[in-house]
Amino acid sequence: MKRHIVDIVRRLVGTPSIMGALSSLESTIYGLKENTGSPPPSSLLGSTFDTRKVIAESFLSGNGIEIGAFASPLQVPAKAVVRYVDKYDLNSLDATHKVVGLTLKDFGVELSAIVSPDIVDDGECLSKVGDYSQDFVIANHVLEHFEDPIKGFKNMLRVLKHGGILYLCLPEMRHSFDNVRQPTPFEHLLRDYQEGPAWSRTMAYAEFSRIFAAHGMDKGLFPKRTGADLAEFEKQAADELDKADFSIHFHAWTMDSMMDMFAQIKSKFHMAFETRMVMKNNDEVIFVFQKSIPHVAL
């Protein structure tokens, strides 16, 4: 039965270049069970971290960038050299600054763990990164924070060389605080791109503040509120988060809606890329795209 499951995973992954790494992890998993008596990891490929590492080792090499690593940079192989891009200059971040009464630490961020960016730039625009200049781009739990994901995705591909790799990972909304939301429809994304996202910004912060207030009260970060008192707190939180330009999840997707989004982007904008890999990794989905040479219209 175990071997049958492994064969299914191999067919789903469908990428020959990582079979050796999968086999190695498989051996480790079965070795733990058969030789040491230790239980196997909860995932066939091990932890979320292990799976990310295998995929990075299989696809990333040369010189590239990671957008929005913040306090969780992707571990890359020695053959890959990374420069970090973030809109937050480490020197301008204040660990004591409060948004809606909470500090960065309350949001689960330790200032000492934040990666100092090599390039201070808006990851959605990448205005300081040249066209066709990168062997790879890493965007790990970033696209959902972009107000205009189509623009951000197009710029990630813009800076890649032909044959370059985009490692893009998104949280699966059904396994996060976004599970009470509806998946962002493509029509919404298209309007954000065509008109600019200002039309949906207030709505996004209002929706996020309702989730934020509920989770904050559940965790004891805020006193319990109901009725008009709760509505007023939610409005105050939305206004303060908006004023602070706080990086919320402006969008959320299921795995199916993610795949549909990328397919529609490719079709509508005639973008030249191939999907090398799609993989559910516990509570996230990893995509590996490869930039291709566009066809010349005759």
C-alpha positions in Angstrom: 0.0 0.0 0.0 2.8 2.4 0.9 4.5 1.8 -2.5 1.2 2.4 -4.2 0.9 5.8 -2.6 4.5 6.7 -3.6 3.7 5.8 -7.2 0.6 8.1 -7.2 2.6 11.0 -5.8 5.2 10.5 -8.5 2.6 10.6 -11.2 1.0 13.7 -9.7 4.4 15.5 -9.4 5.4 14.4 -12.9 8.8 16.1 -12.8 11.7 13.8 -13.6 14.3 16.2 -12.2 13.1 15.8 -8.6 12.6 12.0 -8.6 16.0 11.4 -7.0 15.2 13.8 -4.2 11.8 12.2 -3.7 13.4 8.8 -3.6 15.9 10.0 -1.0 13.2 11.4 1.2 11.2 8.2 0.7 14.2 6.1 1.8 14.6 8.4 4.9 10.9 8.0 5.7 10.8 4.3 5.4 14.3 4.0 7.1 13.0 5.9 10.1 10.1 3.5 10.4 11.8 0.2 9.6 15.2 0.8 11.3 14.7 3.1 14.2 11.1 2.5 15.1 10.4 6.3 14.8 7.0 7.2 13.2 7.1 8.6 9.7 6.5 12.3 9.1 2.8 13.4 8.7 3.5 14.2 5.0 4.9 11.6 2.6 7.6 14.2 1.7 8.3 15.2 5.2 7.6 18.7 6.6 6.6 21.8 4.7 10.2 23.0 5.1 11.6 19.7 3.7 9.4 19.8 0.6 10.2 23.5 -0.1 13.9 22.6 0.2 13.6 19.6 -2.3 11.8 21.7 -4.9 14.3 24.6 -4.5 17.2 22.3 -4.9 15.6 20.8 -8.0 14.8 24.0 -9.9 16.8 27.0 -8.6 20.4 27.9 -9.7 22.2 31.0 -10.8 21.4 34.5 -9.7 18.0 35.5 -8.6 15.8 37.4 -6.2 13.3 36.6 -3.4 10.4 39.0 -3.0 9.1 39.7 0.5 11.1 37.1 2.4 10.7 39.2 5.6 11.4 36.7 8.4 11.0 33.5 6.4 13.5 33.3 3.5 13.4 30.2 1.3 16.4 27.9 1.8 18.1 27.6 -1.5 20.9 25.3 -2.7 24.6 26.5 -2.9 24.3 26.9 -6.7 21.7 29.7 -6.2 22.7 33.2 -5.2 19.8 35.3 -3.8 19.3 39.0 -3.5 16.3 40.0 -1.3 13.7 42.5 -2.4 11.3 44.1 0.1 9.5 47.4 0.3 10.4 47.7 4.0 13.8 49.0 4.8 15.0 47.2 8.0 16.2 50.5 9.5 12.7 52.0 9.2 10.9 49.1 10.9 10.1 49.9 14.6 9.6 46.8 16.8 7.6 49.0 19.3 5.3 50.6 16.7 1.7 49.6 17.2 -1.0 49.1 14.7 -4.5 48.6 16.3 -2.6 48.3 19.6 -0.4 45.5 18.5 3.3 45.4 17.8 5.2 43.3 15.2 5.8 40.7 17.9 2.1 40.4 18.5 1.7 39.6 14.8 4.3 36.8 15.3 7.3 38.6 13.8 10.6 38.9 15.6 12.6 41.9 14.3 15.9 40.0 14.6 14.6 37.3 12.2 13.8 39.8 9.4 16.0 39.6 6.4 17.7 42.9 5.5 16.7 43.6 1.9 19.4 44.1 -0.8 16.9 46.0 -2.9 14.3 48.2 -1.3 11.5 48.2 -3.8 7.8 47.4 -4.2 7.7 43.7 -5.1 4.6 44.3 -7.2 6.4 46.7 -9.5 10.1 45.6 -9.3 11.0 48.9 -10.7 14.7 48.5 -9.7 15.1 45.1 -11.3 15.9 45.0 -15.0 14.1 43.0 -17.7 15.5 39.6 -18.5 18.0 40.0 -15.6 17.3 37.0 -13.3 17.8 33.3 -13.4 15.0 32.8 -10.9 12.4 34.7 -8.8 11.0 33.4 -5.5 7.7 34.7 -4.3 6.7 32.8 -1.2 3.3 33.8 0.3 3.6 37.1 -1.4 1.0 37.3 -4.3 -2.0 37.4 -1.9 -0.5 40.5 -0.4 -0.4 42.4 -3.7 -3.3 44.7 -4.4 -2.8 43.9 -8.1 -1.7 40.3 -8.4 -1.8 40.3 -12.3 0.5 43.2 -12.4 2.8 41.6 -9.8 2.9 38.3 -11.7 3.6 39.9 -15.0 6.5 41.8 -13.5 8.0 38.6 -12.0 8.0 37.1 -15.4 9.3 40.4 -16.9 12.6 40.2 -14.9 13.3 36.6 -15.7 15.6 35.5 -18.5 14.2 33.1 -21.1 14.2 29.7 -19.3 14.2 31.4 -15.9 12.3 29.9 -13.0 9.5 31.4 -11.0 9.0 29.6 -7.6 5.7 30.9 -6.4 3.9 29.6 -3.3 0.5 30.6 -2.0 -1.5 29.8 1.2 -4.5 27.5 0.5 -7.3 29.6 2.0 -9.2 26.6 3.4 -6.2 26.1 5.8 -5.8 29.7 7.0 -7.8 32.5 8.6 -9.1 33.2 5.1 -11.3 30.1 5.3 -14.4 32.2 6.0 -13.9 34.2 2.8 -14.9 33.5 -0.8 -12.1 32.9 -3.3 -11.2 36.0 -5.2 -12.8 35.7 -8.6 -10.7 36.4 -11.7 -13.1 39.2 -12.7 -12.1 41.0 -9.5 -8.4 40.6 -10.3 -8.9 41.8 -13.9 -10.7 45.0 -12.7 -7.8 45.6 -10.2 -5.4 45.4 -13.1 -7.4 47.4 -15.6 -8.7 50.2 -13.4 -6.2 50.1 -10.5 -7.0 48.5 -7.2 -8.2 51.7 -5.4 -11.9 50.7 -6.0 -11.5 47.5 -3.8 -9.0 48.7 -1.2 -11.6 49.9 1.4 -13.6 46.8 0.9 -10.5 44.6 1.4 -9.5 46.3 4.7 -13.1 46.1 5.9 -13.3 42.4 5.2 -9.9 41.8 6.8 -10.7 43.8 9.9 -13.8 41.6 10.6 -11.6 38.5 10.4 -8.8 40.3 12.4 -11.2 41.3 15.2 -12.7 37.8 15.5 -9.3 36.1 15.6 -7.9 38.7 18.0 -10.7 38.3 20.4 -10.4 34.5 20.2 -6.7 34.7 21.0 -7.3 37.2 23.9 -5.5 40.0 22.1 -8.6 42.2 22.3 -11.5 42.3 24.8 -14.7 40.7 23.6 -17.1 43.0 21.8 -20.5 42.6 20.3 -23.1 44.6 18.4 -22.5 48.3 17.8 -19.3 48.2 19.9 -17.8 45.4 17.7 -18.9 47.2 14.5 -17.2 50.4 15.6 -14.0 48.5 16.6 -13.9 46.8 13.1 -14.3 50.2 11.4 -11.5 51.7 13.5 -9.2 48.7 12.8 -9.9 48.9 9.1 -9.1 52.7 9.0 -5.9 52.3 11.0 -4.7 49.3 9.0 -5.4 51.2 5.8 -3.6 54.3 7.0 -0.6 52.2 8.0 -0.6 50.6 4.6 -0.6 47.3 6.5 0.2 44.3 4.3 -3.0 42.2 4.5 -4.2 39.3 2.4 -6.0 41.4 -0.2 -6.9 38.2 -2.0 -7.4 34.5 -1.2 -7.7 31.3 -3.3 -8.3 27.6 -3.1 -5.9 25.4 -5.1 -8.4 25.1 -7.9 -9.0 28.8 -8.1 -5.2 29.4 -8.1 -4.8 27.1 -11.1 -7.7 28.8 -12.9 -6.2 32.2 -12.2 -2.8 31.4 -13.8 -4.5 29.7 -16.7 -6.6 32.8 -17.4 -3.7 35.1 -17.0 -1.7 33.1 -19.5 -4.5 33.0 -22.0 -5.8 36.6 -21.7 -2.4 38.2 -21.8 -0.7 35.7 -24.1 2.1 35.2 -21.6 5.0 32.9 -22.5 5.5 30.5 -19.6 5.2 26.8 -18.9 4.0 25.2 -15.7 6.7 22.9 -14.6 5.1 21.8 -11.3 2.1 22.3 -9.0 2.1 20.7 -5.6 0.0 20.9 -2.5 2.4 21.2 0.4 0.3 20.9 3.6 -1.4 24.3 4.0 0.1 25.8 0.9 0.4 25.3 -2.8 3.8 25.5 -4.7 3.9 26.5 -8.3 7.0 26.3 -10.5 6.8 28.2 -13.7 9.4 28.5 -16.4 9.6 31.5 -18.7 9.6 30.6 -22.4 10.2 32.4 -25.6 7.0 33.9 -27.0 5.7 32.8 -30.4 6.1 35.3 -33.1 2.7 36.2 -34.7 2.8 35.8 -38.5 
